[in-house]
Amino acid sequence: MTWLFQFWRSSIGGKVIMAITGFLLFGFVIAHLLGNLQLLSGPDKINAYAKMLHDLGPLLWVARIGLLAIFVLHVATGIRLSRANKAARPVPYAREATLQATFASRSMVLTGLSLLAFIVYHLLHFTLGVTNPEHYARKAAGAGGHDVYAMVTTSFSNPAIVAAYVVFQVVLFFHLKHGIQSLAQTLGLSHRRFMAMIQKLSFLLAAVLAGGNAILALSVLFGIVKAAQ
């Protein structure tokens, strides 16, 4: 464990861990959106999907705890690298491009902490039923288990919840956009011949993922997806 901690403490090790954890979390964001898109197919589809996940039993909680640990490690490593960069360069660079890069790095730490807070609330809301126990207690008639369709549509019928959700999706967009570019740089793809393509690709992927989540919430609020009775 000592060598692993030393690897994490090193500059190269920190960047490698940021890349690996970021890639895993990026995959989760994709899978999460694909699962949530079943909301568009009606209550039976998404409730059956939720029950399938619930039937995994302890494996589901292993995955949840593992993902949360990966996220915490990602944020903690980002904070450590940011502090190390500041300590190594207490006087700002004179070049404008470097100043922009420093601002982007600070924004990544802030957006990462914001997303961590959002995930904690998300778990308390939909997974543990702490914030809205009356939604969590509802049962699905067809597939059995919790009525996820009712929980989601009831929540997103509230304009305040939707507004907060959309704001966090904007935060997710900026975090993903810069994170994808940072991953490409870690992989050695920061050559000028690739940068224009990487910037466009990072914008597109971040917009699709964050925008897809936001559109689902807005579709309930505006009645495109009907709220459960």
N, C-alpha and C positions, 0 to 999 in steps of 0.2 A: 504493500500500500504506500510505502514511503516513496518509491520511484514514481508511482502514479501521481502522487501529490506534487512531486518535484517537476514532473512533466507538465502538469496543469499550471504550475507557477512560472514555467518558462514562457518566453514570448512565442516561440514556435508552437509549443504544446497548447497554449491558450488559443491560438488561431485555429489549430487543427480541431480542438474540441468545439470551438464556436462553429466551425464548418460542419462537423458531424451532427451536433445537436440541432443546428439550424436546418440541415437537410431533413432530419427525422421529423422535426416540427412542421416543416413545409409539406411533407407527405401527409401528416395528420390533418393539416388544414384542407388539403385536397379531399381526403377521405371524408372528413366531417361535412364538407359542402355537398359531396355526392350523396351522403346519407340524408342530409336535410332537404335536398331537392325532391325527395319522395313526398314531402308535404304537398307538392303540387298535384300528386296523384290521389289525394284524399285520405281520410282517416284510416281506412283499412290497411293501406300500403305502409304508411309510416308507423302505425301501431304494431304491425306485424314485424317490421324491421327492428323496432325498439324491443319487442319481446324476444326476438332472435338474439340480440345483444345481451339482454337480461338473462337469458337461459345459459349463457356462458358461465354464469356463476362466479366463482373465485377468479377465473381467468380474466374476466372483465375488470375486476378491481386491481389485479396485477397490472393490467394495461393502463388503467387510469392513474395509479400511483406512479408507474414508470414514466408516463408522459409528463406528469407534474414534476417529477424529479429531474427529467431532462430539461424542462422549461426553467426550473430554478437554477440548474447548473448553467444553462445558456445565459441567463440574466446575470448570475454571479460572475461568470467568466467575462462577460462584456463589461461589467463594472470594474473588475480588476484590470483588464487591459486598458480601459479608459483612464484609470488612475495612473497606471504605469506610463502611459503616453504623456500625461500631464507632468509627471515627475521627471521624465526624461527631457522634456522641452518646456520648462517653466516660462520662457519668454516666447511669445507667439512668433510664427514665421511672418516674413514681410510679404510674401506672395499671396495674392488673392485666392488662388486655387487651393492653397494649403489651408487658408482660413475657412473656406467652404467645407473642406474635408473635415476639419476639426468640429465645425458646427454640426455636420452630419453625424459624426461619432457621438457627440453629446445627445443629439436627438434620438439615436438608437437606444441609448440607456434609458432615456425618459419614456420613449414609446414602449420599450420592453417592460419596464415597471408598470406602466399603465395597462398593458395587455395582461400582465400577471394578475393585477387587481381584478380585471374584467373576468378572467378565467375562474378566479376564486368565487366571484359573485355568480357566474354561470353555473358552477357546480352546486352552490348553495340553492340556486333557484330550481334547476331542472333535475339534478342528480340526487340531491339530499332532501329537497322539499322544505328547506328551512325558511326561505323568504316568503313563499306563497304556499303554505301547506294545504290550502283549500283546493288549489289546482292539482297538487301532487296526489291527493287522495282519490281523485276521480279514476274510475276503472274503465277500460275499453271493453265494449260489449262483444265485439267480434273476436279479436285475437286474444283477449284476456290481458292481464297486466295493467300497467298505468296507461291512461289515455294521454299519450304524448301529443296527439293532434290537438286535444282540448287545451292542454297546458300551453302549447306554443301559440295557438290562435288567440286564446284569452289574453295572454301576455302582450302579444303584438297588436291587440286591439286598443291598447293603452298608448296614446301619443307620446307620453313622457318616456316610456320604456323604449319605444321605437326610436325616438330622438337620440337617447343615450346609446342605443345599439348602433345606429348609423354613425355616430361620432367615433365610436370605437372601431368601426370598420374603416373609417378614414385613417385612424391611427395605424391599423393593421396594414393598410395600403402603403403608407410611407415606410413602415418597418420592413415589409416584404420587399418593396422596390429596392431599398438600399441594401437589404440583406442578401438578395440575389446577386447584386453587383459585387458585394464583399466576398461572397462565396466564389464567384468567378475569379476574383483577384487572388484568393487563397489557392485556387487550382492552377494559377499561372496563366489565366486567359485574359490578362489585362493589357495585352498588346493593342496598340492603336487600331490595328486592322479589325479587331473584334469588338472594340468598345462601343461603337455605334449600334451594332446588332444586339449586344448584351443590354444596353440601356433601353432599347425598344422592347426587347423580350421581357426584361424585368418589369417595365411599365405595364405591358399587356397582361402578364401573369398575375401581378398584384391587383390590377384593375378587375380581372375576371373573378378572382377569389374573393376579394373584399366586396366588390360590387355585387357578386352573386348572393352573398350573405345579406347585404343591405336590401337588395331587391326582394328577397323572401320576406323580410320584416315589413317592408313597405307594401307588398302585395296583400298582406293580411289587413294592414291598416286601411287600405283603400278598397277593400272588399273584393279584390280579385280572387283571393283565397277566402272562402267563407269561414267565419268563426263558428266553433262548435256551440250548440245550443245547451 
